[in-house]
Amino acid sequence: MEAEEVLDLQDVLRRLAFDAVCKVSLGYDPCCLDLSKPVPPLVKAFDTASEISAMRGMAPMIVVWKLKRALNIGSEKKLKEAIDLVHGCVLEIIRNKKKALEEAKAKSAAARGGEDLLSRLLSAGHDGDVVRDMVISFIMAGRDTTSSAMTWLFWLLSKHENAEKMLVKEVESMLGNGRNGLDFETLKEMNFVKACICESMRLYPPVAWDSKHALDDDVLPDGTFVGKGDRVTYFPYGMGRMEALWGKDWFEFEPDRWFQEPGAENGLLKPVSPFKFPVFQAGPRVCLGKEMAFIQMKYVVASILKKFEIRPVNREQPVFVPLLTGHMAGGLNVLVKRRELK
């Protein structure tokens, strides 16, 4: 890539995230990053199901979508078709994986299953709809969340060149210390990259709002009574913009706020309560894939920015669309060119 090229970075990151989560969960590569191939039906079905499900949650009158579902018309008909397609595709992959594991075991009693989640679940004796639902939940949790976080991060870095320079400097210094590429230990030590990711998710959380339903009567720490069956909604997007939580400069992209000492970009990150920064939820329901998500995002961001400069074509403020996962309306069209080596 010698000359500048324009691409929709949000689309590329979503394709990458879907390929990655399918490899980890299913041991299957849908090849979404291969632009010479059409988008797989499984991807389109996930998109359709996610969008319509999100619209359900924001509907002012639930009776409307429930009536559509009863009559099997409109968006509810599309949702049913999308869910059936997702279930069918995943069950077919499960059948093929189970067959492959059985054949491998028949050849050698000592044969080990694959490293993907599906192989581990099947080897542990799980089967049927339980495995299907667990795998689908894993894909849903990881497919758009990381891509959303990285999309907004690249846009924010394009507006804050000093932060981008410091990020690139950290990556280059890590790789210049005799390290063996972006391995796990190197990625763990990239504190400024992590601070930038956290700051981006504070302002533009991948999940803008979420809800839980109470299993029993309870009382919140502030004395609020919650009855059995009540729906409790929290709002990470709003919490990330509260002056009471983040100070008068809450509206600023300031990675420095994540360090123990101001200006210590190479210092230690300070612990922040997940109840203050609930982008990965908190307590017993905290996201199990949190650390994997950070490692994946660090790897992608570092890999791209050490080689390329990313500049948005449109300098206007993008629109944040809070569906099941928040995304950027219209995508993120950027100019990409090789970074000049110094």
Secondary structure, DSSP 4 states (H G I P E B T S, - for coil): --S-EEEEHHHHHHHHHHHHHHHHHHS----TT-TTSPPPHHHHHHHHHHHHHHHHHH-S-HHHHHHHHHHT-HHHHHHHHHHHHHHHHHHHHHHHHHHHHHHHHHH-TT----SSHHHHHHHTT--HHHHHHHHHHHHHHHHTHHHHHHHHHHHHHHH-HHHHHHHHHHHHHHHTTT--SS-HHHHHT-HHHHHHHHHHHHHS-SS--EEEE-SS-EE-TTS-EE-TT-EEEE-HHHHTT-HHHH-TTTTS--GGGGBSSTT-TTSPBPP--TTTSGGG--GGG--TTHHHHHHHHHHHHHHHHTTEEEEES--SPPPEEESSSEEETT--EEEEEEPPP-
